[in-house]
Amino acid sequence: MSTRDFFIKRWEQELAAFGKVLRAVPDTGFAYRPHERSTAAGALAWQIADEQAQLSDLLQSGSVSFADRPKAPAKVADIVAVWDRATEDLRKRLQSTSDQKWNEKATLKFGDNEWSDTMENMFWGYLLDMIHHRGQLSAYLRPMGVKVPAIYGPSADDSGS
């Protein structure tokens, strides 16, 4: 199994949990943050969806700039729609990506800084960041009055069956 195939396998296994957490965020909870220094729930949901879209952009052009990213939608359903489209687009692009492309340089620009690495390392970095933010967002759900979905196993609210 190539490292690209291994990434695809792991990425595919995480998708259901991302979808469940994003769909659980209530529109009324968009501004929720457990602390003044915490990111708001709507911004976290958007970050996860947009990062999925950024991965497609990286495969297409080899570069992403935060300055060029779209603004967050105001409704969870719109964020989920972006997530769904980005997921399908990325699935197609990953399947047709060569091992050579997987080893090429990719760049993320944010302000005056940039991160450059192989496409593979960028993808792993993104996936791990998205998992981190999914965990953060899932911890917001119960205080917002909604059920926490099963992610790697049952939650107190969802048996996972």
N, C-alpha and C positions, 0 to 999 in steps of 0.2 A: 504494500500500500504506500503510495507516495505521501509526502507531507501535505500536499494539497487535498488529496482524498481524505486524509485523516482530519484535516480542518473541516472539510465539508461535512463529514460524519458527525463531528462534535457540534458544529454550528446547527445542523439540522435537529440534533437532539435537544438543543436549547430553545428552539423556536416556539414550541407550544407554551412553555412557561412565560416567555416574553409576551405572547399574545394574551394569556390569561391575566397577567398583571396589568398590562396596558388597558384591557377592556374593563378591568375592575375599578379604574379611577373614575369617580363621579365628576360630572361637569361642575358641580357645586364645590368640589375640592381642589379646583385648579390653583387657587392661591394658598392652599394649606402648606404650612411649613412648621415643623415642630419647634424650631428655634429661629430667632431673627437672622442668624448666620447660615441657616439651612436653605437649600434651593427649594423653591416652590414645587409642588407636585406636578403641575402642568408643565413646567419647564423641564423637569426630569423626564416626564413621558415624552416630550418633544425631543429631548436629547437622544433618547434611545431610538426613536423612529428616524430621526435625521442621521444618526450615526450609521444606521443600516443603509440609508440612501448614500451616504458618503462612501461606503465600501464599494458600491456600484460605480460611483464616480471615479474612485481610485483605479479600479480595473480598466475603466474606459480611457482615462487621461493620464493616470500616474500621479496626479496631484489634486489636492483639495485645499481650499482656503476658507477659513471660517468667515471671512469678510463677505464671501459670495453666497452664504447659506440663506435659504428662505426663512422668513419669520414664522413663528409658531402659530398654528391655527388656534382658534378660541374654543373649540369643542373637542372632546375626547374622540368622538366618532371620526372627525377629520384627521386627527393624529393617527388613529388606528388605520384609516384608509391609506395614509402615507406609508405606514409600516407595512401593510399588506402589499402595496404596489412595489415598494422597495425590496421586500423579501422575494417576491416573484422575479423581479428584474435581476436581483443578485443571484438567485438560484440558477437562472439561465446563463448568466455571465460566468459564474464559477464553473459550471459544467463544461463550458467551451474554452476556459482559460488553460493555456499550455503551462507545463512545468517551467519553461523558459520565462514566461511572463511572471509566474509566481516568484521567480528569483530576481526580477528586475527591481530597480530602485523606485520607491514611491515617496511622496513628500506631502506632509500636512503643514500648512501655514496658518499660524495664529498670531495675529498682531505682528510684532517685529521678530517673532520666533518661528522656527520651523523644526519639524521632526522628519528626518529622512532615514529610511531603512529599506530592507527588502519588502516586497509586497507581502510575503508570508509573515514576516515579523509585524508589519503594520496591521494585518488582519487579526493576528493573535492579540495584539495590544488593544485593538478596537473591541474584540469580543470580550476580553476580560474586563474592559472598562464598562461595556454595556451590562455585563453580569453584575458588576459592582453597583451600578446605578439602578438596576432592576431590584436588587436587594434593598437598597435605600428606599426606593419607591414602595416596595411591598411592606416595609415597616411603617409607612405613612397610612396605609389603608385602614387598619382597624381604628386608629384615632379619628379618621374621617367618617367612621360609621359604616364601613363596608367590610365584607368578608375577605379574608386573605386566602387566595387560591393556593392549592397544593403546587409546589414547585418541584422539589426533589423527592418529595414524599408528602404525606398528609400534613395539613395545617390544623390548627384548632377549629377552623371553620369549614374545611374541605377535606373529606376523606381521601380524595384523589381517585375515586372510583369512576 
